[in-house]
């Protein structure tokens, strides 16, 4: 079981406003690398509502690189991999829209146009709610929700659990 789990946080309601990313690399069922970085969104603009969700503020990203400068590090972790996300349509959209904003081409990542989605997996498994907090609580997975690395790690563990790779509780 080899894959990469990813989670983005956004600064505004615009899909190209990534302000943090967490990426978990899993090889043969074992987490082998964790990558997290803050990202300066366009014009370092934030919406209050987004700040209230994840706690990242303009002062936190004022002196960090923009997505295009960080892209080589992100690309090497995603290139050619099976990608997993919790609510994959959101994270995939953030990646594609942020890449397009900076003139980068999604096709060059050589990843699928649809990713594995732990929301869909756990809904199909009969969970009455499939949000990340509920899935983690039910399976005793530690989560600091809306912190990109914690969310990506939890997603990776949920995917491993679903595929019988780990036993994490009930």
C-alpha positions as CSV (number, residue, x, y, z in Angstrom):
1,X,0.0,0.0,0.0
2,X,1.9,3.0,-1.3
3,X,0.3,6.4,-1.7
4,X,0.4,10.1,-0.8
5,X,-2.1,11.8,1.4
6,X,-2.6,15.6,1.1
7,X,-4.5,18.4,2.8
8,X,-4.7,22.1,2.0
9,X,-6.0,25.0,4.0
10,X,-7.1,28.1,2.2
11,X,-6.9,31.8,3.1
12,X,-10.1,32.9,1.3
13,X,-13.1,31.3,-0.5
14,X,-11.1,31.3,-3.7
15,X,-9.7,28.0,-4.7
16,X,-6.2,29.4,-5.5
17,X,-5.7,30.7,-2.0
18,X,-3.7,27.9,-0.5
19,X,-2.1,29.0,2.7
20,X,-0.9,25.6,4.1
21,X,-0.3,22.1,2.9
22,X,0.4,18.8,4.6
23,X,1.7,15.9,2.7
24,X,2.1,12.3,4.0
25,X,4.1,9.8,2.1
26,X,3.2,6.1,2.7
27,X,5.3,3.3,1.3
28,X,4.3,-0.3,1.8
29,X,1.8,0.7,4.5
30,X,4.2,2.7,6.5
31,X,4.4,6.5,6.8
32,X,7.9,7.4,5.6
33,X,7.8,11.2,5.3
34,X,5.7,14.1,6.6
35,X,5.9,17.5,4.9
36,X,4.2,20.7,6.0
37,X,4.6,24.3,5.0
38,X,2.8,27.5,5.2
39,X,2.2,29.2,1.8
40,X,1.8,32.9,1.2
41,X,-1.5,33.2,-0.6
42,X,-2.0,35.8,-3.4
43,X,-1.5,39.3,-2.0
44,X,-1.4,37.6,1.5
45,X,-5.2,38.1,1.6
46,X,-7.3,36.3,4.2
47,X,-11.0,36.1,5.0
48,X,-12.0,36.3,8.6
49,X,-14.1,33.1,8.3
50,X,-11.1,31.1,7.0
51,X,-8.9,32.4,9.8
52,X,-11.5,31.3,12.3
53,X,-11.4,27.7,10.9
54,X,-7.6,27.1,10.8
55,X,-6.1,29.9,12.8
56,X,-3.6,30.9,10.1
57,X,-3.3,34.7,9.8
58,X,-1.6,37.1,7.4
59,X,1.3,37.7,9.8
60,X,2.0,34.0,9.7
61,X,2.6,33.9,6.0
62,X,3.9,37.4,5.4
63,X,7.5,36.2,5.1
64,X,7.0,32.7,3.6
65,X,7.2,31.7,-0.1
66,X,4.3,31.7,-2.5
67,X,3.1,28.4,-4.0
68,X,5.1,28.7,-7.2
69,X,8.4,28.9,-5.1
70,X,7.3,26.0,-3.0
71,X,6.1,23.9,-5.9
72,X,9.3,21.9,-6.5
73,X,9.1,20.5,-3.0
74,X,5.4,19.7,-3.4
75,X,5.9,18.3,-6.9
76,X,8.5,15.8,-5.9
77,X,6.2,14.4,-3.2
78,X,3.2,14.1,-5.6
79,X,4.7,13.2,-9.0
80,X,3.3,10.0,-10.3
81,X,1.8,8.9,-7.0
82,X,-1.6,7.6,-6.0
83,X,-3.2,10.6,-4.1
84,X,-5.6,10.3,-1.2
85,X,-7.5,13.1,0.5
86,X,-10.4,13.5,2.8
87,X,-13.0,15.3,0.5
88,X,-10.7,14.9,-2.4
89,X,-12.7,17.3,-4.7
90,X,-11.8,20.2,-2.4
91,X,-8.1,19.4,-2.1
92,X,-7.8,18.5,-5.8
93,X,-9.5,21.8,-6.7
94,X,-7.2,23.8,-4.5
95,X,-4.2,22.2,-6.1
96,X,-5.4,22.6,-9.7
97,X,-6.6,26.2,-9.2
98,X,-3.4,27.2,-7.4
99,X,-1.2,25.7,-10.0
100,X,-3.2,27.4,-12.8
101,X,-3.0,30.7,-10.9
102,X,0.8,30.4,-11.1
103,X,1.0,29.1,-14.6
104,X,1.8,25.6,-13.6
105,X,0.3,22.5,-15.4
106,X,-1.4,19.8,-13.4
107,X,-0.8,17.2,-16.2
108,X,2.9,17.5,-15.5
109,X,2.4,15.9,-12.1
110,X,1.3,12.6,-13.8
111,X,-1.4,11.9,-11.2
112,X,-5.0,11.0,-11.7
113,X,-7.7,13.5,-12.4
114,X,-9.7,11.9,-9.5
115,X,-8.1,10.9,-6.3
116,X,-9.0,8.3,-3.6
117,X,-11.5,10.0,-1.2
118,X,-11.8,8.9,2.4
119,X,-15.1,10.8,2.8
120,X,-16.6,8.6,0.1
121,X,-15.0,5.5,1.4
122,X,-16.3,6.0,5.0
123,X,-19.8,7.0,3.7
124,X,-19.9,3.8,1.7
125,X,-18.9,1.9,4.9
126,X,-22.1,3.2,6.5
127,X,-20.7,6.0,8.7
128,X,-23.7,8.3,9.6
129,X,-21.2,11.2,9.3
130,X,-18.0,11.1,7.3
131,X,-16.4,14.3,8.3
132,X,-12.7,14.0,9.3
133,X,-13.4,14.7,13.0
134,X,-16.1,12.0,13.3
135,X,-14.1,9.4,11.4
136,X,-11.0,10.0,13.5
137,X,-13.0,10.0,16.8
138,X,-14.7,6.7,15.8
139,X,-11.3,5.1,15.0
140,X,-9.2,6.6,17.8
141,X,-7.0,8.6,15.5
142,X,-5.5,11.7,17.0
143,X,-6.4,14.8,15.1
144,X,-5.7,18.5,15.4
145,X,-8.4,19.4,12.9
146,X,-7.7,22.1,10.3
147,X,-4.0,21.8,10.8
148,X,-2.9,20.6,7.3
149,X,-0.3,18.1,8.5
150,X,-2.5,16.6,11.1
151,X,-5.4,16.3,8.6
152,X,-3.2,14.7,6.0
153,X,-1.8,12.2,8.6
154,X,-5.3,11.3,9.8
155,X,-6.5,10.8,6.2
156,X,-3.5,8.5,5.5
157,X,-4.4,6.5,8.7
158,X,-8.0,6.2,7.7
159,X,-7.0,5.0,4.2
160,X,-4.7,2.5,5.7
161,X,-7.3,1.3,8.1
162,X,-9.9,0.9,5.3
163,X,-7.4,-1.2,3.4
164,X,-6.6,-3.5,6.4
165,X,-3.1,-2.2,6.8
166,X,-3.5,-1.0,10.5
167,X,-5.7,-1.6,13.4
168,X,-6.6,1.7,15.1
169,X,-9.4,0.8,17.4
170,X,-13.2,0.8,16.9
